[in-house]
Amino acid sequence: MNVIVYIDGYNFFIAMKHKKSPEWQNLNEIDLVKLSQKYIEKYDRNATLVKVKLFMAIPHNNLNYKMENFQEYIGRHLSAYPSQFQFIKGRLTDQSRQCHHCCQEIKWRTEKLTDVNLSVEMVHDALTADVDAMYLISADSDFESPIKLSYKSYKKSILLIIPPSLSSYGLYKFCKKQKEYSSESQQDHQIRMVRMNKHFPLVQQSQF
């Protein structure tokens, strides 16, 4: 069995930032490939990790993620895993509006392209790649459509991995509904949903 792992970067790293356990705090110590491999060993022991795909815009000022240099962090992954790691870059756009109370201009940045890139890549892989199972690390219910298409139309097994400190009732309901479909139609592939927690520690940077 071949597995591809898709990581919604902002969703994942924001969850890591808010996780209170010390072992989750330093984001520079997260080896995304080894983390993905640990989930494969736990849920699909005999499967092969084909690729880990990270979808994210490069953060300005690192967004207080406690990441010293995000581009260096990505570079370490690309050097350590040239055939197993891929970074698909989104972009940040500046937005602003005027406060109705104080009339001051409020500015913020919004991430663009990540959801679209991940969805397109997931469906493209389901259609063309030699893959049997797809792991998605995100709590964003916007990915219901590519999950449903990959699972129902292209018969891929799905593992939804919810980052710590986040929840998604929408994904929970969706996953439950798809499980009922799978049971009724007696499909060989399956859809599962799990949550990261302190009992599943992250890999340290020293293991790169």
C-alpha positions in Angstrom: 0.0 0.0 0.0 1.3 3.4 -1.0 0.5 6.5 1.1 0.7 10.3 0.4 0.4 12.7 3.3 -1.1 16.2 2.8 -0.5 18.9 5.4 -2.5 22.1 5.7 0.4 24.1 7.0 -1.2 27.1 8.7 -3.9 24.8 10.3 -1.2 22.5 11.6 1.4 25.1 12.8 -1.3 27.3 14.5 -2.4 24.2 16.4 1.2 23.5 17.4 1.6 27.1 18.6 -1.3 26.8 20.9 -0.4 23.4 22.3 0.7 23.9 25.9 2.8 20.7 26.3 6.5 21.7 26.2 7.4 18.9 23.7 5.1 20.5 21.1 6.4 24.1 21.5 9.5 24.4 19.4 8.2 24.2 15.8 11.8 24.0 14.4 11.9 20.5 15.9 9.1 19.0 13.9 10.3 16.6 11.2 7.2 16.3 9.0 8.3 13.2 7.2 9.2 11.2 10.3 5.9 12.4 11.9 4.0 11.1 8.9 5.9 7.9 9.0 4.9 7.3 12.6 1.2 7.6 11.7 1.7 5.1 8.9 3.4 2.7 11.3 0.5 3.1 13.7 -2.4 2.8 11.3 -1.1 1.1 8.1 1.9 -0.9 9.3 2.9 -2.4 6.0 2.4 0.7 3.9 5.0 2.8 2.1 5.3 6.5 2.5 5.5 7.9 -1.1 5.5 11.7 -0.4 4.7 14.3 2.2 3.2 17.5 0.7 3.1 20.7 2.7 0.8 23.5 1.6 1.4 26.9 3.0 2.3 30.5 2.3 5.7 31.6 3.6 4.8 33.5 6.9 5.9 37.1 7.3 8.0 37.6 10.4 7.3 33.9 11.1 3.9 34.8 12.6 5.3 34.3 16.1 5.5 30.6 15.4 8.8 30.3 17.3 10.3 29.3 14.0 13.7 31.0 13.5 13.7 30.8 9.8 10.8 29.2 7.9 12.7 29.0 4.6 15.6 27.3 6.3 13.2 24.9 7.9 11.7 23.9 4.5 15.2 23.7 3.1 16.2 21.1 5.7 13.3 19.0 4.7 14.1 19.3 1.0 17.7 18.4 1.6 17.0 15.5 3.9 14.1 14.0 1.8 14.6 15.1 -1.8 12.2 12.5 -3.2 9.7 12.3 -0.3 9.0 16.0 0.6 7.3 18.6 -1.5 6.5 22.2 -0.5 3.6 23.8 -2.5 3.6 27.5 -1.8 0.6 29.7 -1.3 0.6 33.5 -0.8 -0.4 36.1 1.8 -2.4 39.1 0.7 -2.8 42.3 2.7 -6.3 43.4 3.6 -7.7 46.3 5.7 -10.8 47.9 6.9 -11.8 50.9 9.0 -13.0 50.4 12.5 -16.5 51.7 13.0 -15.8 52.8 16.6 -12.4 54.5 16.4 -12.1 55.0 12.7 -8.6 53.6 12.7 -7.5 51.3 9.8 -7.2 47.7 10.8 -4.7 45.6 8.7 -4.3 41.9 8.5 -3.0 39.2 6.1 -5.0 36.4 4.6 -3.6 33.2 3.1 -4.6 32.5 -0.5 -4.3 29.4 -2.7 -3.5 26.9 0.0 -6.9 25.3 0.1 -7.2 25.3 -3.7 -3.7 23.9 -4.2 -4.3 21.1 -1.7 -7.7 20.1 -3.1 -6.4 20.1 -6.7 -3.3 18.1 -5.8 -5.3 15.6 -3.8 -7.7 14.9 -6.6 -4.9 14.8 -9.2 -3.0 12.2 -7.2 -6.2 10.2 -6.7 -6.6 10.1 -10.4 -3.1 9.7 -11.7 -0.7 8.6 -8.9 0.2 5.1 -7.7 -1.4 5.7 -4.3 -3.8 3.6 -2.2 -4.3 5.8 0.9 -4.3 9.5 1.6 -3.6 11.1 5.0 -4.8 14.7 5.5 -3.5 16.7 8.5 -6.0 19.5 8.9 -9.2 20.4 10.8 -10.6 22.4 7.9 -14.0 21.2 6.6 -13.4 23.0 3.3 -11.6 19.8 2.2 -14.8 17.7 2.3 -15.2 17.7 -1.5 -11.7 16.4 -2.5 -11.9 13.8 0.3 -15.3 12.6 -0.9 -14.2 12.5 -4.5 -11.0 10.6 -3.7 -12.8 8.2 -1.4 -16.0 7.5 -3.4 -15.0 8.0 -7.0 -11.4 6.8 -6.9 -11.6 4.3 -4.1 -8.8 5.6 -1.9 -8.6 5.0 1.8 -8.6 8.2 3.8 -7.1 9.0 7.2 -8.1 12.4 8.6 -5.6 13.6 11.3 -6.9 16.5 13.4 -4.1 18.7 14.9 -4.1 19.2 18.7 -6.1 22.1 20.2 -8.4 22.1 17.1 -11.7 20.4 16.4 -14.0 20.0 13.4 -17.5 18.9 14.0 -18.2 19.3 10.3 -15.4 16.8 9.4 -16.6 14.4 12.2 -20.2 14.4 10.7 -18.8 14.0 7.2 -16.5 11.1 8.2 -19.4 9.4 10.0 -21.6 9.7 6.9 -18.9 8.3 4.6 -18.4 5.4 7.0 -22.1 4.5 6.8 -21.8 4.6 3.0 -18.7 2.3 3.2 -20.5 -0.1 5.4 -23.6 -0.3 3.2 -21.7 -0.7 0.0 -19.1 -3.1 1.5 -16.1 -1.2 0.2 -12.6 -2.5 0.7 -11.2 1.0 1.3 -12.0 2.9 4.5 -12.2 6.4 6.0 -10.9 7.1 9.5 -10.5 10.1 11.7 -7.9 10.5 14.5 -6.5 13.3 16.7 -3.0 14.2 17.5 -2.3 14.3 21.3 0.5 14.4 23.8 0.7 10.6 23.7 1.9 10.8 20.1 5.1 12.9 20.4 6.8 14.8 17.6 10.1 13.9 16.1 13.0 16.1 17.1 15.2 18.1 14.8 18.3 16.2 15.8 16.8 13.2 13.9 16.9 15.0 10.5 
